[in-house]
Amino acid sequence: MNVASNTTLDLRGQYLTFAPGERSIIDIAGSENVTILGGVFDGQGQEWNEGRHMIRVLGAVNVTITDAEFRNPIGDGIYLDQGAAYVTIRNNRFFGSSQNRNGISVVHAWNVWILNNHFVGMTRPGMPGAIDLEPDTADQACWDIHVERNIIEGGAGRGIQVYNEIAHAPQLGSIVIKGNVITGARDIAIACHGSPNVTEGSVIVEKNEITGAGTKLYVSQMQVKDDLRTR
């Protein structure tokens, strides 16, 4: 289902699953001024598929996804690509069993706010993590992204990852990772993998609380201003 422009889709009290063969439950593709309110999205333990996402935001502008619940994702809970802009993802809950890809993936988007979400059991071993900012190709951008006040519990992978070591996209930066709480055993809580192609981007990591991780903050080929609070 693709959501048209100027739509508030009130899904409170509704339970949504994948139809056979569908790559997503909801698409917001090329639309403007869309709000998704509530709803329970359930992957129902279907077979692992890295490219199957619950909500895809593709080239859409001014989108809000709030107060929804994502259970047992297969690929990602929410996936942003194709130059999505002015997207707010707030007050959502993500529950997995360490079998999916990511909770939220940002591949190509500007002006994104990921605020006050709660993640449990994200993600399967070998996949990026609960929140992943990762362009696939050099012409994609992750710019002006705010990841703030989220709670990330358990799971494999990283809690939050910025990854540009394969795409080498020059427009990756103005990223703020602030006030998040990350708990559970994992190798790295917050990872920032940059690229020599990025000359203007900035990443600020501050006031995050981390427990259980082998490495709290990993930085490679990127200038990161950090002020980690650990407990």
VOPAGU-2260 file (C-alpha; in pm, 1 decimal, decimal comma):
REM VOPAGU-2260
SITE   aa  ch    i         X         Y         Z
SITE  MET   A    0       0,0       0,0       0,0
SITE  ASN   A    1     137,2     341,5     -98,4
SITE  VAL   A    2      23,2     637,3     110,8
SITE  ALA   A    3     -81,2     944,6     -89,4
SITE  SER   A    4      17,3    1303,3     -12,9
SITE  ASN   A    5    -160,9    1501,4     258,2
SITE  THR   A    6    -269,4    1190,5     445,5
SITE  THR   A    7    -284,9    1103,9     814,0
SITE  LEU   A    8    -311,7     726,5     835,4
SITE  ASP   A    9    -451,0     645,9    1179,4
SITE  LEU   A   10    -365,7     282,4    1246,8
SITE  ARG   A   11    -430,4     279,0    1620,2
SITE  GLY   A   12    -584,7     -54,2    1715,8
SITE  GLN   A   13    -488,8    -213,4    1383,1
SITE  TYR   A   14    -263,4    -516,9    1329,6
SITE  LEU   A   15     -68,7    -528,9    1001,7
SITE  THR   A   16     133,6    -807,3     841,8
SITE  PHE   A   17     305,4    -879,0     509,7
SITE  ALA   A   18      89,8   -1001,7     223,6
SITE  PRO   A   19     246,0   -1287,8      24,8
SITE  GLY   A   20     526,2   -1158,3    -195,9
SITE  GLU   A   21     513,6    -801,4     -64,5
SITE  ARG   A   22     847,1    -624,1      -2,2
SITE  SER   A   23     683,6    -384,7     243,0
SITE  ILE   A   24     366,2    -342,9     442,6
SITE  ILE   A   25     344,7      33,2     376,9
SITE  ASP   A   26     525,0     249,4     118,9
SITE  ILE   A   27     544,5     627,0     139,2
SITE  ALA   A   28     692,4     688,0    -205,0
SITE  GLY   A   29     716,7    1035,8    -356,2
SITE  SER   A   30     443,8    1168,2    -127,5
SITE  GLU   A   31     435,2    1483,9      83,8
SITE  ASN   A   32     284,8    1561,4     423,4
SITE  VAL   A   33     218,3    1210,1     549,7
SITE  THR   A   34     166,1    1095,9     908,8
SITE  ILE   A   35     154,8     732,3    1019,2
SITE  LEU   A   36      -4,4     714,8    1363,7
SITE  GLY   A   37       2,3     394,3    1564,5
SITE  GLY   A   38     -46,8      40,4    1443,0
SITE  VAL   A   39     117,4    -292,5    1523,7
SITE  PHE   A   40     338,1    -422,0    1240,9
SITE  ASP   A   41     425,7    -789,9    1279,5
SITE  GLY   A   42     664,2   -1000,2    1070,2
SITE  GLN   A   43     512,5   -1312,4    1229,3
SITE  GLY   A   44     844,2   -1494,1    1233,3
SITE  GLN   A   45     864,3   -1518,7     853,9
SITE  GLU   A   46    1188,3   -1628,4     691,0
SITE  TRP   A   47    1482,2   -1386,0     698,7
SITE  ASN   A   48    1489,0   -1147,0     400,1
SITE  GLU   A   49    1728,8    -853,3     411,5
SITE  GLY   A   50    1529,5    -648,1     159,7
SITE  ARG   A   51    1184,0    -681,4     313,2
SITE  HIS   A   52    1088,0    -380,2     527,2
SITE  MET   A   53     776,4    -289,4     723,9
SITE  ILE   A   54     761,7      79,6     625,2
SITE  ARG   A   55     961,2     223,6     333,9
SITE  VAL   A   56     997,3     599,6     290,8
SITE  LEU   A   57    1121,9     658,6     -63,7
SITE  GLY   A   58    1176,5    1012,4    -188,7
SITE  ALA   A   59     895,9    1142,8      31,9
SITE  VAL   A   60     898,9    1481,9     206,1
SITE  ASN   A   61     758,2    1584,1     543,5
SITE  VAL   A   62     678,6    1244,2     691,7
SITE  THR   A   63     605,7    1154,4    1054,6
SITE  ILE   A   64     591,7     798,4    1189,7
SITE  THR   A   65     482,8     794,6    1552,4
SITE  ASP   A   66     349,8     568,7    1827,7
SITE  ALA   A   67     370,3     248,8    1622,1
SITE  GLU   A   68     497,6     -93,6    1726,8
SITE  PHE   A   69     720,4    -313,4    1511,2
SITE  ARG   A   70     734,2    -680,4    1609,1
SITE  ASN   A   71     962,1    -946,0    1462,8
SITE  PRO   A   72    1094,6    -745,7    1166,7
SITE  ILE   A   73    1237,1    -947,1     878,4
SITE  GLY   A   74    1459,8    -686,3     713,4
SITE  ASP   A   75    1415,0    -338,0     864,8
SITE  GLY   A   76    1133,6    -191,1    1065,7
SITE  ILE   A   77    1164,3     145,4     887,0
SITE  TYR   A   78    1376,5     210,8     574,9
SITE  LEU   A   79    1457,9     558,2     430,6
SITE  ASP   A   80    1597,1     600,8      77,2
SITE  GLN   A   81    1579,0     791,8    -253,8
SITE  GLY   A   82    1628,0    1135,2     -99,9
SITE  ALA   A   83    1361,8    1125,2     167,7
SITE  ALA   A   84    1357,8    1457,2     354,4
SITE  TYR   A   85    1214,0    1606,9     671,8
SITE  VAL   A   86    1127,7    1275,0     828,3
SITE  THR   A   87    1046,5    1236,3    1198,6
SITE  ILE   A   88    1042,4     890,0    1357,4
SITE  ARG   A   89     941,5     921,0    1721,5
SITE  ASN   A   90     790,3     731,8    2013,8
SITE  ASN   A   91     788,4     395,3    1835,5
SITE  ARG   A   92     868,9      51,9    1979,6
SITE  PHE   A   93    1073,1    -217,4    1805,6
SITE  PHE   A   94    1075,2    -574,4    1937,5
SITE  GLY   A   95    1280,4    -849,6    1776,4
SITE  SER   A   96    1459,9   -1169,8    1866,2
SITE  SER   A   97    1798,8   -1083,8    1712,4
SITE  GLN   A   98    1686,5   -1216,6    1372,7
SITE  ASN   A   99    1620,9    -906,3    1158,8
SITE  ARG   A  100    1848,0    -659,6     979,4
SITE  ASN   A  101    1800,2    -313,7    1138,9
SITE  GLY   A  102    1534,8    -136,0    1338,0
SITE  ILE   A  103    1576,4     184,7    1133,7
SITE  SER   A  104    1793,6     224,2     821,9
SITE  VAL   A  105    1879,4     561,4     667,6
SITE  VAL   A  106    2035,8     510,3     322,4
SITE  HIS   A  107    1969,2     837,7     138,5
SITE  ALA   A  108    1791,2    1111,3     332,3
SITE  TRP   A  109    1820,0    1463,1     470,3
SITE  ASN   A  110    1678,0    1630,2     780,8
SITE  VAL   A  111    1580,1    1321,1     975,5
SITE  TRP   A  112    1487,3    1309,7    1343,7
SITE  ILE   A  113    1493,2     971,3    1520,7
SITE  LEU   A  114    1365,0    1051,6    1868,2
SITE  ASN   A  115    1245,5     867,5    2180,5
SITE  ASN   A  116    1215,1     522,7    2023,8
SITE  HIS   A  117    1263,8     197,6    2214,3
SITE  PHE   A  118    1447,5    -100,1    2059,9
SITE  VAL   A  119    1467,4    -449,3    2209,0
SITE  GLY   A  120    1649,0    -741,5    2046,3
SITE  MET   A  121    1780,2    -560,3    1737,7
SITE  THR   A  122    1949,9    -713,9    1535,5
SITE  ARG   A  123    2085,3   -1048,7    1402,8
SITE  PRO   A  124    2461,4   -1120,7    1416,6
SITE  GLY   A  125    2650,6    -976,3    1119,6
SITE  MET   A  126    2397,3    -697,6    1055,7
SITE  PRO   A  127    2454,3    -328,8    1141,3
SITE  GLY   A  128    2231,2    -260,2    1441,4
SITE  ALA   A  129    1924,7     -94,4    1587,4
SITE  ILE   A  130    1985,6     234,2    1399,0
SITE  ASP   A  131    2203,6     236,0    1086,1
SITE  LEU   A  132    2301,2     542,9     880,7
SITE  GLU   A  133    2460,8     391,1     572,9
SITE  PRO   A  134    2461,3     512,0     210,1
SITE  ASP   A  135    2492,4     232,7     -44,6
SITE  THR   A  136    2655,7     435,7    -326,2
SITE  ALA   A  137    2868,4     749,2    -358,2
SITE  ASP   A  138    2579,9     961,2    -491,3
SITE  GLN   A  139    2364,9     906,2    -182,8
SITE  ALA   A  140    2363,3    1125,3     127,2
SITE  CYS   A  141    2291,3    1100,3     498,1
SITE  TRP   A  142    2284,9    1462,2     607,0
SITE  ASP   A  143    2143,0    1649,9     906,3
SITE  ILE   A  144    2039,7    1343,0    1104,3
SITE  HIS   A  145    1945,7    1361,1    1473,4
SITE  VAL   A  146    1945,6    1037,2    1674,9
SITE  GLU   A  147    1841,0    1141,3    2022,7
SITE  ARG   A  148    1694,5     998,9    2343,9
SITE  ASN   A  149    1641,8     646,1    2214,1
SITE  ILE   A  150    1661,9     334,7    2432,5
SITE  ILE   A  151    1839,2      32,1    2284,4
SITE  GLU   A  152    1835,5    -294,4    2478,8
SITE  GLY   A  153    2008,9    -621,4    2393,7
SITE  GLY   A  154    2042,9    -764,1    2045,4
SITE  ALA   A  155    2349,8    -817,7    1829,5
SITE  GLY   A  156    2522,4    -568,3    1599,4
SITE  ARG   A  157    2584,5    -210,1    1707,2
SITE  GLY   A  158    2342,5       4,9    1895,6
SITE  ILE   A  159    2392,4     296,3    1653,0
SITE  GLN   A  160    2610,0     291,6    1343,1
SITE  VAL   A  161    2728,2     548,9    1087,8
SITE  TYR   A  162    2892,3     360,2     801,9
SITE  ASN   A  163    3056,2     506,3     490,4
SITE  GLU   A  164    3356,3     281,5     429,5
SITE  ILE   A  165    3203,8     113,5     122,3
SITE  ALA   A  166    2996,2     388,8     -45,7
SITE  HIS   A  167    3243,7     674,9      23,7
SITE  ALA   A  168    2955,5     919,5     -13,8
SITE  PRO   A  169    3087,0    1277,9      19,4
SITE  GLN   A  170    2762,4    1407,7     171,5
SITE  LEU   A  171    2761,7    1238,0     508,6
SITE  GLY   A  172    2750,4    1455,8     815,5
SITE  SER   A  173    2575,8    1706,4    1039,6
SITE  ILE   A  174    2487,5    1402,2    1247,5
SITE  VAL   A  175    2403,0    1428,3    1618,1
SITE  ILE   A  176    2389,7    1116,0    1837,9
SITE  LYS   A  177    2279,8    1244,6    2176,2
SITE  GLY   A  178    2120,9    1129,3    2499,0
SITE  ASN   A  179    2067,9     766,0    2395,9
SITE  VAL   A  180    2075,7     476,1    2643,3
SITE  ILE   A  181    2237,6     155,4    2511,2
SITE  THR   A  182    2251,5    -159,0    2724,0
SITE  GLY   A  183    2346,0    -522,5    2663,6
SITE  ALA   A  184    2652,6    -716,8    2559,9
SITE  ARG   A  185    2781,8    -620,3    2214,0
SITE  ASP   A  186    3124,5    -555,6    2066,6
SITE  ILE   A  187    3061,7    -185,8    1987,4
SITE  ALA   A  188    2782,1      39,4    2115,5
SITE  ILE   A  189    2828,2     335,2    1875,4
SITE  ALA   A  190    3036,3     301,6    1557,5
SITE  CYS   A  191    3133,9     583,3    1320,0
SITE  HIS   A  192    3301,6     459,1    1003,0
SITE  GLY   A  193    3391,2     750,5     778,5
SITE  SER   A  194    3561,7     806,4     445,4
SITE  PRO   A  195    3844,6    1027,6     315,7
SITE  ASN   A  196    3592,1    1160,1      59,4
SITE  VAL   A  197    3402,6    1345,2     333,5
SITE  THR   A  198    3554,7    1690,1     386,4
SITE  GLU   A  199    3275,4    1893,7     548,7
SITE  GLY   A  200    3066,8    1648,0     747,8
SITE  SER   A  201    3053,0    1653,3    1125,3
SITE  VAL   A  202    2940,3    1398,8    1382,8
SITE  ILE   A  203    2868,1    1485,0    1744,9
SITE  VAL   A  204    2830,1    1203,4    1997,3
SITE  GLU   A  205    2736,8    1332,8    2340,6
SITE  LYS   A  206    2563,2    1249,6    2667,2
SITE  ASN   A  207    2492,4     886,6    2577,8
SITE  GLU   A  208    2477,1     622,7    2852,5
SITE  ILE   A  209    2627,9     285,1    2764,6
SITE  THR   A  210    2665,2     -38,9    2958,1
SITE  GLY   A  211    2778,4    -388,2    2860,5
SITE  ALA   A  212    2962,2    -303,4    2537,3
SITE  GLY   A  213    3321,4    -407,8    2477,9
SITE  THR   A  214    3385,4     -74,2    2303,0
SITE  LYS   A  215    3163,5     222,4    2375,8
SITE  LEU   A  216    3262,1     436,5    2075,5
SITE  TYR   A  217    3456,7     326,0    1768,6
SITE  VAL   A  218    3576,0     585,9    1517,0
SITE  SER   A  219    3748,2     524,2    1182,9
SITE  GLN   A  220    3839,4     786,9     918,2
SITE  MET   A  221    3605,7    1042,2    1072,1
SITE  GLN   A  222    3631,2    1338,9    1304,3
SITE  VAL   A  223    3388,9    1287,6    1590,2
SITE  LYS   A  224    3327,2    1521,6    1880,1
SITE  ASP   A  225    3235,6    1299,3    2170,7
SITE  ASP   A  226    3128,5    1335,6    2531,8
SITE  LEU   A  227    3017,8     988,0    2633,8
SITE  ARG   A  228    2857,3     932,7    2970,0
SITE  THR   A  229    2902,4     575,8    3083,6
SITE  ARG   A  230    2767,5     394,5    3384,4
